[in-house]
Amino acid sequence: MRLGIDGLSAHIQNALGRPPCDGTAYAFRNRRGSRLKLLQWDGNGVWLSQRRLHQGHFHWPEADAALFTLTSAQWHWLVSGVAWQRLEAHPPGHWRL
């Protein structure tokens, strides 16, 4: 979590091969999952926001890719520290009552 705007922008360009000023919001978290940084270009400048949870951790998506997309509802639950994946989970098909 030491990187600022320039370091995170370089990481987006080098690791993802994407321009950091494409209007996408890029989120980064620390290893413990208790801090989150958000980098976003708004057409006029760059925003860098940080959020820290005092208890618990952010429930990060389990994805094989370094880049994934969240809906606005998923993002809301993620930054609130709620296990948002469970909110949309469907029971396995083999369960019968």
C-alpha positions in Angstrom: 0.0 0.0 0.0 3.0 2.3 -0.4 2.3 3.2 -4.0 0.7 6.4 -4.9 -0.9 7.6 -8.1 2.2 7.3 -10.3 3.2 3.9 -9.0 -0.4 2.4 -9.3 -0.7 3.9 -12.8 2.5 2.3 -13.8 1.3 -1.0 -12.3 -1.9 -0.8 -14.4 0.1 -0.1 -17.5 2.7 -2.8 -17.0 0.8 -5.6 -15.4 -2.6 -5.2 -17.1 -1.5 -3.6 -20.3 -4.3 -1.0 -20.0 -4.2 2.8 -19.8 -5.0 4.0 -16.3 -7.0 7.0 -17.8 -9.6 4.9 -19.6 -12.4 5.8 -17.1 -12.2 2.5 -15.3 -11.9 2.4 -11.5 -9.0 0.2 -10.4 -9.0 -1.2 -6.9 -6.1 -2.6 -5.0 -5.9 -4.2 -1.5 -3.2 -5.0 1.0 -2.2 -8.6 1.8 -4.3 -8.7 5.0 -7.3 -7.4 3.2 -8.0 -4.6 5.6 -7.1 -1.7 3.3 -8.3 -0.7 -0.1 -7.1 1.9 -2.6 -9.1 3.0 -5.6 -7.6 4.8 -8.6 -9.9 6.5 -11.1 -9.5 9.0 -13.9 -12.5 11.4 -14.1 -11.6 13.1 -17.4 -10.0 16.1 -15.6 -7.6 14.4 -13.2 -6.9 11.3 -11.1 -8.6 10.4 -7.9 -6.8 8.2 -5.3 -9.1 7.1 -2.5 -8.2 4.8 0.5 -10.5 2.9 2.8 -9.5 1.0 6.0 -11.6 -1.4 8.0 -11.0 -1.4 11.7 -12.4 -4.9 12.1 -12.5 -7.7 9.6 -11.3 -7.6 6.0 -12.5 -6.9 2.5 -14.0 -10.0 0.8 -12.0 -9.9 -2.4 -13.3 -11.8 -5.5 -11.6 -15.1 -6.1 -10.6 -14.8 -9.7 -7.9 -16.4 -11.8 -7.4 -13.2 -13.8 -5.8 -10.1 -12.4 -8.7 -8.1 -13.8 -12.3 -8.6 -13.1 -15.6 -6.6 -13.2 -18.0 -5.9 -10.4 -21.6 -4.6 -10.5 -22.3 -1.5 -8.5 -24.2 -3.6 -5.9 -21.2 -5.9 -5.6 -18.9 -2.9 -5.2 -21.1 -1.4 -2.5 -21.0 -4.7 -0.5 -17.3 -5.1 -1.0 -16.3 -1.7 0.4 -18.7 -2.3 3.3 -16.7 -5.4 4.3 -19.7 -7.8 3.6 -19.1 -11.2 2.1 -20.9 -10.1 -1.0 -20.3 -13.4 -2.9 -22.7 -15.1 -0.5 -25.5 -12.6 -1.2 -25.8 -13.9 -4.8 -24.9 -17.5 -4.1 -27.2 -20.2 -5.5 -27.5 -23.6 -3.7 -25.8 -26.5 -5.5 -28.0 -28.4 -7.8 -27.5 -31.8 -6.1 -29.1 -30.7 -2.8 -32.6 -32.1 -2.4 -35.1 -31.7 0.4 
